[in-house]
């Protein structure tokens, strides 16, 4: 029997077959879980249906709107009763705030990136918590740029640093309620998100060159760790940022 058989897990942020969220969803399914998908709006819903078909349960959830998040998890409760995990794979920053100088980031751009990339994790956790089963997991996605100055990552690195701090505080709060909160720091992968970074090809090549075997990490490898963190097998891991980058962070 697979180690997630009978579990229902919400995956937020699937954009296409190259997205890390998709790798996570596939790994969860391979381990026996039922994946519940969220999408931002009707346009994204059409793309998601093309990807997963109409059979999985899907619900609209705009993480910039608390009412939308609340409504989404109310609908999920009506459908599933309880869930066993949430994968938060959502981030956004204005393109101009990723490039150029940090001192040129606007107040509005800063607030937007923090809202979508960091605060949304807290908001999602708030509304998911009432329907999370005992021994469930919440996982978000981060990147090395949260703790090191990565060229052209700028505002997103700042937001990811706040996200990682949120993981620790949420983990401390929810651990007594038998809910584990962790993050995966994934290596650079050619996704829709990374193409928004200036000179992203150089970033991908540099990342690959810094792996001990000169082979970059895949969405499947990230997904496998996500599935593990959703399972009781990870019961001793709380409030961690786990690197899944083929060793890039070592150098």
Backbone bond lengths (Angstrom), bond angles and torsions (degrees), N, CA, C in turn:
res aa  C-N    CA-C-N  psi(-1)  N-CA   C-N-CA  omega(-1)  CA-C   N-CA-C  phi
1 X - - - 1.466 - - 1.526 109.73 -
2 X 1.321 117.34 136.04 1.458 121.58 177.80 1.520 110.17 -70.38
3 X 1.332 117.22 154.04 1.460 119.58 -169.48 1.522 114.97 -80.05
4 X 1.343 118.36 0.24 1.465 120.52 174.49 1.529 112.47 -120.35
5 X 1.295 116.05 16.42 1.462 120.12 -179.69 1.534 111.13 -57.91
6 X 1.324 115.55 129.13 1.459 121.19 178.60 1.523 114.64 85.83
7 X 1.333 117.19 -2.97 1.464 120.61 -179.47 1.534 110.49 -88.98
8 X 1.316 115.95 145.33 1.467 122.50 175.19 1.527 108.02 -114.02
9 X 1.322 116.03 122.53 1.464 120.68 -173.53 1.521 110.12 -129.60
10 X 1.316 116.19 131.72 1.459 122.57 179.57 1.521 109.31 -87.10
11 X 1.329 116.49 129.75 1.466 121.58 176.13 1.525 108.31 -118.20
12 X 1.326 114.75 122.16 1.464 121.44 -177.79 1.531 109.51 -113.30
13 X 1.331 116.70 126.64 1.453 118.96 173.59 1.512 116.23 112.78
14 X 1.327 118.17 12.60 1.468 119.00 176.70 1.524 109.18 -71.26
15 X 1.319 115.73 120.87 1.470 120.79 -179.67 1.517 111.95 -106.68
16 X 1.328 116.07 -43.33 1.467 121.94 179.78 1.521 108.54 -162.89
17 X 1.319 117.11 -175.14 1.460 120.88 -175.69 1.525 113.36 -71.66
18 X 1.322 117.03 -9.01 1.460 119.94 178.47 1.526 112.43 -97.52
19 X 1.325 117.45 -6.60 1.457 120.43 -176.51 1.527 111.00 -76.05
20 X 1.337 115.19 147.50 1.460 119.94 179.28 1.527 110.33 -62.18
21 X 1.323 116.84 -35.02 1.470 120.21 177.93 1.529 111.14 -59.41
22 X 1.323 116.39 -35.19 1.463 120.45 177.89 1.528 110.02 -67.10
23 X 1.334 116.54 -41.99 1.459 119.95 176.54 1.514 111.32 -60.24
24 X 1.328 116.34 -38.87 1.463 120.73 177.61 1.523 111.07 -66.00
25 X 1.323 116.53 -45.71 1.464 120.97 -179.48 1.526 111.05 -59.74
26 X 1.323 117.01 -43.74 1.460 120.43 -178.85 1.524 111.89 -65.77
27 X 1.330 116.77 -39.17 1.463 119.87 178.39 1.520 111.11 -66.30
28 X 1.329 116.68 -39.02 1.465 120.72 177.91 1.527 110.86 -62.42
29 X 1.331 115.44 -44.15 1.470 120.54 179.79 1.521 110.75 -64.05
30 X 1.329 116.44 -41.25 1.463 120.81 179.56 1.524 111.76 -61.61
31 X 1.334 116.31 -27.42 1.465 120.18 178.62 1.526 112.61 -94.45
32 X 1.327 116.25 12.59 1.459 120.40 171.29 1.510 116.53 97.92
33 X 1.338 118.34 0.28 1.462 120.49 -178.24 1.523 111.90 -78.94
34 X 1.317 115.52 153.84 1.461 121.51 167.74 1.519 107.23 -95.15
35 X 1.322 116.89 125.19 1.457 121.10 -178.82 1.521 110.29 -96.96
36 X 1.316 115.27 129.79 1.469 123.05 173.37 1.528 106.41 -105.13
37 X 1.315 117.49 125.30 1.456 121.70 -174.75 1.527 111.57 -102.50
38 X 1.327 116.15 145.22 1.455 120.27 169.32 1.517 108.89 -114.74
39 X 1.323 115.30 154.71 1.465 121.00 177.90 1.527 108.33 -138.76
40 X 1.328 116.35 154.94 1.458 120.60 -173.37 1.515 113.66 -75.39
41 X 1.346 116.71 -42.19 1.462 120.94 -175.40 1.531 109.40 -155.80
42 X 1.317 116.47 -179.23 1.465 120.45 -175.69 1.522 112.38 -62.98
43 X 1.322 116.57 -36.22 1.468 119.20 178.63 1.524 110.45 -61.70
44 X 1.330 116.46 -43.20 1.454 120.50 178.85 1.527 111.40 -70.04
45 X 1.334 115.75 -28.80 1.466 119.69 178.32 1.521 110.63 -62.65
46 X 1.325 116.38 -41.92 1.464 120.49 -179.81 1.523 110.87 -62.76
47 X 1.319 116.78 -40.65 1.463 121.10 178.63 1.525 110.65 -65.63
48 X 1.347 115.91 -39.19 1.457 120.54 -178.70 1.530 111.12 -67.81
49 X 1.326 116.40 -40.83 1.468 120.32 178.44 1.523 110.51 -61.38
50 X 1.317 116.83 -40.36 1.472 120.42 177.55 1.521 111.36 -61.52
51 X 1.322 115.10 -31.13 1.460 120.83 -176.54 1.521 112.94 -82.70
52 X 1.330 116.74 -45.06 1.469 120.15 -172.43 1.522 113.95 -110.74
53 X 1.332 116.94 -8.28 1.453 119.45 -175.61 1.523 111.02 84.66
54 X 1.306 116.92 -174.98 1.464 120.86 -176.15 1.524 113.30 -98.87
55 X 1.308 117.53 -3.27 1.462 120.19 -176.25 1.531 113.92 -72.65
56 X 1.352 119.86 -46.62 1.475 118.60 -178.83 1.527 111.95 -63.48
57 X 1.326 116.24 151.22 1.457 120.75 176.58 1.518 108.54 -74.93
58 X 1.332 116.05 129.85 1.458 122.16 -179.10 1.521 109.18 -131.06
59 X 1.320 115.99 146.11 1.461 119.84 -177.99 1.525 109.60 -144.35
60 X 1.318 115.91 142.60 1.466 120.68 178.52 1.523 110.08 -73.16
61 X 1.327 116.12 136.52 1.457 120.93 178.27 1.523 109.43 -153.94
62 X 1.313 116.14 106.96 1.451 122.20 175.55 1.531 107.31 -96.37
63 X 1.320 117.07 109.14 1.467 120.10 -172.48 1.529 113.21 -71.16
64 X 1.329 117.70 -5.36 1.462 120.77 174.84 1.523 111.97 -84.10
65 X 1.336 116.10 -2.41 1.467 121.80 -174.50 1.528 109.14 -130.63
66 X 1.333 117.29 112.87 1.466 120.94 -177.99 1.527 112.35 -59.55
67 X 1.334 116.67 -37.91 1.468 119.57 179.59 1.521 111.14 -63.84
68 X 1.332 116.22 -36.67 1.454 120.54 178.42 1.529 110.62 -66.38
69 X 1.326 116.46 -41.78 1.474 120.12 178.26 1.525 110.33 -64.13
70 X 1.334 116.23 -45.91 1.463 120.41 179.73 1.519 111.33 -60.36
71 X 1.330 115.97 -45.24 1.460 120.57 179.63 1.524 111.23 -62.55
72 X 1.329 116.25 -40.43 1.464 120.09 -179.35 1.525 111.02 -60.26
73 X 1.326 116.83 -46.43 1.463 118.74 -176.99 1.528 112.06 -76.50
74 X 1.301 117.74 -22.95 1.465 119.62 171.07 1.528 110.20 -67.23
75 X 1.336 116.32 -41.06 1.460 120.27 177.22 1.527 111.30 -66.73
76 X 1.324 115.56 -38.80 1.465 119.88 178.06 1.527 110.08 -64.87
77 X 1.338 116.72 -38.92 1.462 120.07 177.14 1.518 111.15 -62.85
78 X 1.322 116.80 -42.66 1.462 120.80 179.27 1.518 111.02 -61.59
79 X 1.331 115.61 -35.60 1.468 120.33 -178.56 1.524 112.35 -79.80
80 X 1.343 116.46 -48.31 1.462 120.24 -169.10 1.522 114.65 -104.98
81 X 1.338 117.37 -18.91 1.461 119.76 -174.77 1.515 110.32 82.49
82 X 1.323 116.04 -66.71 1.449 121.53 175.06 1.523 109.25 -139.99
83 X 1.314 115.71 159.90 1.466 121.18 177.92 1.521 108.61 -123.79
84 X 1.313 115.54 166.92 1.462 120.32 -174.99 1.522 112.70 -119.43
85 X 1.331 115.97 6.64 1.449 118.14 177.31 1.518 112.53 172.68
86 X 1.340 114.53 161.35 1.461 122.10 176.31 1.524 108.46 -136.47
87 X 1.321 116.04 132.33 1.461 122.15 173.13 1.526 107.68 -108.54
88 X 1.318 115.97 115.40 1.467 122.66 -178.54 1.531 107.51 -101.62
89 X 1.320 116.64 107.74 1.473 121.70 -177.68 1.524 109.01 -126.91
90 X 1.319 115.45 57.44 1.464 121.51 -173.38 1.524 109.77 -129.13
91 X 1.319 116.40 130.72 1.464 121.40 176.36 1.523 108.79 -158.45
92 X 1.327 115.09 152.85 1.469 119.37 178.00 1.526 109.97 -160.53
93 X 1.327 114.82 140.97 1.466 121.78 170.85 1.516 107.25 -148.48
94 X 1.321 116.42 148.46 1.466 119.94 175.50 1.525 109.89 -59.60
95 X 1.321 115.83 141.13 1.457 120.62 -177.36 1.516 111.78 -57.43
96 X 1.343 116.68 -39.44 1.459 119.58 -178.58 1.525 112.25 -67.96
97 X 1.335 117.52 -19.21 1.456 120.49 178.85 1.525 112.35 -88.76
98 X 1.329 116.47 -5.95 1.456 121.43 172.93 1.523 110.65 -91.15
99 X 1.305 116.66 -27.15 1.459 122.67 -177.25 1.530 109.78 -103.45
100 X 1.296 115.99 172.39 1.456 119.49 175.86 1.511 112.40 72.59
101 X 1.343 116.04 -145.59 1.452 122.07 -174.17 1.529 111.45 -105.62
102 X 1.318 114.89 145.46 1.459 120.09 177.94 1.528 110.37 -61.58
103 X 1.321 116.65 -34.72 1.464 120.21 -179.00 1.521 112.86 -68.14
104 X 1.335 116.58 -9.55 1.459 120.38 178.83 1.525 112.97 -100.50
105 X 1.322 116.38 2.40 1.474 119.60 176.68 1.526 108.55 -66.52
106 X 1.313 116.25 130.17 1.460 120.28 -179.10 1.527 111.05 -77.55
107 X 1.307 115.91 157.56 1.471 120.92 176.10 1.533 110.14 -59.64
108 X 1.343 115.77 -40.82 1.468 119.99 -179.40 1.534 110.93 -67.38
109 X 1.336 115.55 -40.84 1.460 119.65 179.22 1.517 111.94 -65.44
110 X 1.323 116.11 -38.92 1.462 121.37 177.85 1.530 110.26 -62.42
111 X 1.314 115.44 -47.88 1.465 120.41 -178.27 1.530 111.38 -63.17
112 X 1.343 116.21 -40.42 1.460 120.29 -179.52 1.523 111.27 -63.81
113 X 1.327 116.88 -47.94 1.468 120.60 -178.73 1.523 111.31 -63.26
114 X 1.318 117.09 -41.84 1.461 119.98 178.79 1.531 111.45 -66.01
115 X 1.318 116.33 -38.47 1.466 121.32 -179.55 1.525 111.25 -62.48
116 X 1.329 116.07 -53.40 1.466 120.33 -175.40 1.523 112.56 -76.13
117 X 1.326 117.28 -39.26 1.460 120.80 -171.61 1.517 114.03 -88.96
118 X 1.342 117.22 -25.71 1.458 119.95 -175.90 1.531 112.71 -120.75
119 X 1.331 117.19 -57.23 1.461 118.65 -176.98 1.532 112.15 -60.91
120 X 1.325 116.43 -33.18 1.472 118.75 -178.58 1.525 111.46 -58.37
121 X 1.319 117.02 -29.66 1.466 120.03 178.49 1.524 110.72 -66.26
122 X 1.322 116.13 -40.79 1.466 120.63 176.67 1.525 110.31 -65.88
123 X 1.335 116.42 -44.48 1.465 120.63 -178.55 1.531 111.21 -63.98
124 X 1.308 116.44 -44.15 1.467 120.46 178.82 1.528 110.37 -61.79
125 X 1.318 116.61 -43.35 1.464 120.48 179.15 1.526 111.19 -60.90
126 X 1.326 116.42 -40.97 1.474 121.29 179.93 1.522 111.30 -56.79
127 X 1.327 116.62 -47.40 1.460 119.67 -175.05 1.527 113.18 -85.00
128 X 1.325 116.65 -19.58 1.469 119.58 177.01 1.522 111.46 -81.78
129 X 1.323 116.68 -30.50 1.467 121.66 -172.28 1.529 114.31 -52.83
130 X 1.339 119.92 -43.65 1.463 118.84 -177.59 1.525 114.88 -62.38
131 X 1.322 117.53 -20.87 1.471 118.58 -178.12 1.528 112.18 -112.70
132 X 1.332 117.12 9.47 1.461 120.12 176.74 1.522 109.99 -81.13
133 X 1.303 115.78 129.01 1.460 121.10 178.86 1.525 110.56 -72.02
134 X 1.302 116.40 164.84 1.458 120.91 176.06 1.524 109.61 -63.01
135 X 1.323 116.60 144.60 1.471 123.45 -178.90 1.527 112.48 63.36
136 X 1.318 115.98 37.01 1.467 120.55 178.04 1.531 109.44 -98.08
137 X 1.344 115.38 172.60 1.455 119.91 -177.15 1.516 112.59 -133.06
138 X 1.312 115.16 149.41 1.464 122.06 172.61 1.523 106.70 -125.03
139 X 1.323 116.45 129.93 1.463 121.18 -177.55 1.518 109.50 -130.99
140 X 1.325 116.01 135.83 1.458 120.76 172.86 1.518 108.92 -121.84
141 X 1.329 116.11 169.05 1.462 121.49 -176.72 1.518 111.15 -114.34
142 X 1.309 115.53 132.97 1.449 121.35 179.28 1.529 109.19 -132.17
143 X 1.340 116.20 -169.02 1.468 120.52 -176.14 1.528 108.88 -153.57
144 X 1.317 115.99 158.53 1.453 123.82 -178.72 1.530 113.13 -53.06
145 X 1.342 116.40 -28.14 1.458 120.98 179.56 1.518 113.35 -63.25
146 X 1.326 118.08 -8.19 1.462 121.14 176.12 1.523 111.33 -72.85
147 X 1.332 117.07 -26.18 1.465 119.59 -177.22 1.517 113.40 -121.49
148 X 1.325 117.44 -6.94 1.461 120.92 175.28 1.526 108.88 -131.57
149 X 1.320 115.91 153.92 1.460 120.33 179.59 1.522 109.67 -82.18
150 X 1.314 116.04 98.18 1.462 122.36 -179.85 1.528 108.65 -93.89
151 X 1.323 118.73 127.04 1.468 121.11 -178.06 1.529 112.59 -53.69
152 X 1.323 115.77 132.97 1.458 123.96 176.38 1.528 114.52 68.18
153 X 1.339 116.96 12.13 1.461 119.29 175.30 1.531 110.57 -96.66
154 X 1.311 115.58 -31.06 1.453 126.11 169.10 1.532 116.40 31.61
155 X 1.337 117.20 -105.35 1.463 121.50 -173.24 1.523 111.76 -60.41
156 X 1.312 116.65 -36.15 1.461 118.31 -179.39 1.521 111.27 -68.30
157 X 1.332 117.11 -34.39 1.455 119.74 175.86 1.516 111.74 -62.73
158 X 1.327 116.08 -40.48 1.466 121.23 177.96 1.525 110.47 -64.16
159 X 1.325 116.25 -43.20 1.469 120.61 179.77 1.527 111.12 -67.34
160 X 1.322 116.83 -38.50 1.462 120.01 179.34 1.529 111.30 -67.94
161 X 1.329 116.81 -32.23 1.458 119.37 175.72 1.530 110.29 -63.14
162 X 1.328 116.37 -41.74 1.466 120.77 176.29 1.524 110.46 -64.73
163 X 1.321 116.61 -38.00 1.461 121.21 178.40 1.525 110.83 -61.91
164 X 1.322 116.64 -45.03 1.462 120.01 -179.56 1.526 111.58 -64.51
165 X 1.326 116.89 -36.63 1.459 120.03 175.45 1.528 110.49 -65.08
166 X 1.323 116.28 -39.33 1.469 120.94 177.86 1.523 110.82 -60.65
167 X 1.321 116.41 -37.82 1.466 120.80 178.49 1.525 110.34 -57.93
168 X 1.323 116.25 -45.57 1.467 119.84 -177.59 1.530 111.74 -65.40
169 X 1.324 116.09 -44.53 1.472 119.12 -178.47 1.526 111.87 -69.45
170 X 1.325 116.66 -39.33 1.462 119.41 177.47 1.526 111.16 -67.32
171 X 1.314 116.29 -37.67 1.469 120.53 178.42 1.526 110.61 -61.46
172 X 1.325 115.76 -43.70 1.470 119.94 179.77 1.529 111.09 -64.27
173 X 1.328 116.65 -36.96 1.462 121.03 -179.00 1.520 112.74 -73.78
174 X 1.330 116.69 -40.01 1.464 120.17 -170.87 1.521 114.67 -96.01
175 X 1.310 117.34 -14.44 1.461 119.40 179.97 1.530 112.82 -56.37
176 X 1.330 119.86 -42.13 1.474 119.22 177.81 1.532 113.33 -62.02
177 X 1.347 116.36 -20.25 1.460 120.61 178.41 1.522 111.86 -93.45
178 X 1.330 116.07 13.64 1.471 123.31 177.44 1.542 111.61 64.13
179 X 1.332 115.64 36.62 1.461 121.52 174.32 1.528 107.21 -120.41
180 X 1.312 116.73 121.82 1.462 121.82 -179.30 1.532 109.82 -93.94
181 X 1.320 117.25 134.01 1.460 122.45 178.47 1.526 108.02 -121.31
182 X 1.327 116.20 125.07 1.455 121.82 -179.62 1.525 110.65 -145.48
183 X 1.322 115.27 169.85 1.460 120.94 176.60 1.521 109.77 -131.26
184 X 1.313 114.93 151.99 1.462 122.01 172.37 1.520 107.80 -111.66
185 X 1.326 116.15 123.96 1.464 120.76 174.05 1.517 106.84 -95.14
186 X 1.311 115.16 96.54 1.462 120.92 -175.09 1.529 110.89 -82.56
187 X 1.298 116.10 148.65 1.456 120.48 174.97 1.513 110.93 -70.10
188 X 1.323 115.27 171.28 1.465 120.32 179.60 1.530 110.15 -68.32
189 X 1.319 115.81 123.51 1.458 123.06 -179.93 1.523 107.45 -130.95
190 X 1.316 117.75 143.74 1.462 120.15 -179.35 1.524 109.60 -73.30
191 X 1.319 114.80 92.45 1.465 122.38 176.85 1.520 108.33 -117.78
192 X 1.326 116.17 173.37 1.461 120.43 176.41 1.518 110.45 -59.75
193 X 1.326 117.06 -36.73 1.464 121.27 -178.70 1.518 111.82 -65.92
194 X 1.325 117.03 -44.02 1.465 119.00 -175.38 1.523 112.39 -71.21
195 X 1.325 117.18 -22.98 1.470 118.91 178.81 1.528 111.80 -69.28
196 X 1.324 116.99 -12.12 1.453 120.32 176.11 1.521 113.04 -80.34
197 X 1.338 115.94 -8.78 1.465 121.51 178.74 1.521 109.35 -87.03
198 X 1.311 117.13 131.20 1.461 121.52 179.57 1.529 110.23 -59.90
199 X 1.331 116.07 136.74 1.465 122.09 -179.58 1.525 111.59 56.54
200 X 1.330 116.54 40.04 1.456 119.86 -176.32 1.524 112.53 -62.33
201 X 1.345 117.01 -26.90 1.466 119.46 178.43 1.526 110.42 -61.05
202 X 1.349 115.52 -39.73 1.466 119.90 178.42 1.522 110.73 -65.82
203 X 1.323 115.82 -38.83 1.459 120.21 178.52 1.523 110.73 -62.65
204 X 1.324 116.32 -44.53 1.463 120.55 179.43 1.523 111.12 -63.93
205 X 1.334 116.76 -42.41 1.459 120.59 -179.47 1.523 111.16 -67.05
206 X 1.338 116.12 -42.14 1.463 120.07 178.44 1.517 110.83 -62.13
207 X 1.329 115.83 -41.86 1.456 120.50 179.02 1.520 111.14 -62.32
208 X 1.324 116.14 -44.47 1.462 120.55 179.43 1.519 111.14 -64.34
209 X 1.329 116.80 -40.35 1.467 121.06 -179.36 1.521 112.14 -64.83
210 X 1.338 116.44 -26.73 1.470 120.22 -177.05 1.519 113.27 -89.51
211 X 1.316 118.23 -3.57 1.458 119.73 174.36 1.530 108.15 -76.89
212 X 1.313 118.85 143.68 1.465 121.00 -178.44 1.531 113.61 -57.57
213 X 1.331 116.75 -31.38 1.468 119.08 -179.44 1.518 112.83 -105.30
214 X 1.345 116.34 7.79 1.475 121.77 178.69 1.519 113.44 59.70
215 X 1.326 115.91 29.89 1.458 121.66 176.18 1.530 107.76 -126.93
216 X 1.330 116.80 122.99 1.451 120.63 -177.45 1.515 113.17 -69.54
217 X 1.315 116.12 159.65 1.456 121.99 178.53 1.530 109.77 -72.36
218 X 1.317 117.27 156.39 1.460 122.46 -178.63 1.528 110.54 -115.57
219 X 1.327 115.85 162.58 1.459 119.28 177.19 1.528 110.56 -65.66
220 X 1.320 116.97 -26.64 1.463 120.22 178.00 1.527 110.56 -67.73
221 X 1.326 116.34 -39.99 1.464 119.84 179.87 1.528 111.00 -67.60
222 X 1.316 116.27 -40.40 1.459 119.91 175.96 1.531 109.62 -64.12
223 X 1.324 116.03 -43.32 1.460 120.76 179.82 1.514 113.17 -59.93
224 X 1.327 117.11 -38.09 1.463 120.40 179.79 1.527 111.36 -63.10
225 X 1.328 116.55 -39.58 1.469 119.92 178.47 1.530 110.33 -69.04
226 X 1.326 116.18 -37.00 1.460 120.62 176.55 1.526 110.32 -60.56
227 X 1.321 116.94 -44.52 1.466 120.80 179.44 1.527 110.43 -61.62
228 X 1.306 116.72 -41.64 1.467 121.56 177.51 1.527 110.92 -60.70
229 X 1.336 116.66 -44.39 1.471 120.35 -179.01 1.521 112.31 -67.76
230 X 1.308 117.34 -22.43 1.466 121.25 177.07 1.524 111.96 -81.55
231 X 1.296 116.87 -12.52 1.463 120.55 -172.70 1.518 112.78 -99.98
232 X 1.331 117.68 162.11 1.474 121.47 175.79 1.525 112.44 -61.41
233 X 1.333 117.60 -16.26 1.461 121.21 178.47 1.525 111.67 -61.64
234 X 1.337 117.05 -22.68 1.466 121.62 -177.82 1.524 112.09 -101.22
235 X 1.315 117.18 25.07 1.469 121.13 -173.84 1.530 113.30 -59.25
236 X 1.317 118.16 -23.35 1.456 120.81 -179.08 1.513 114.30 -92.25
237 X 1.336 117.29 3.72 1.466 120.84 -176.69 1.527 109.18 -108.68
238 X 1.313 116.08 113.68 1.467 121.61 -175.68 1.523 109.52 -138.78
239 X 1.322 116.81 127.04 1.455 121.23 175.04 1.513 114.62 71.77
240 X 1.320 117.10 25.50 1.456 121.22 -176.84 1.529 112.58 -99.23
241 X 1.314 115.19 152.64 1.461 122.35 167.22 1.525 105.62 -109.67
242 X 1.310 116.30 106.76 1.460 121.21 -174.48 1.523 109.79 -97.95
243 X 1.324 115.87 122.49 1.464 119.93 178.99 1.517 110.26 -77.92
244 X 1.325 115.24 126.73 1.466 121.57 172.08 1.530 105.11 -126.85
245 X 1.321 114.99 76.08 1.470 120.63 -173.06 1.531 112.80 -136.90
246 X 1.326 116.32 16.81 1.469 122.13 -179.53 1.525 111.83 61.57
247 X 1.324 117.58 26.29 1.459 121.03 174.28 1.513 115.82 91.14
248 X 1.342 118.44 9.16 1.462 121.10 -179.81 1.524 111.38 -58.42
249 X 1.328 117.38 -37.45 1.467 120.99 -177.29 1.517 113.29 -68.38
250 X 1.332 117.99 -9.05 1.464 120.77 -178.69 1.519 112.47 -73.86
251 X 1.327 117.12 -25.01 1.468 119.53 -174.64 1.523 111.57 -111.42
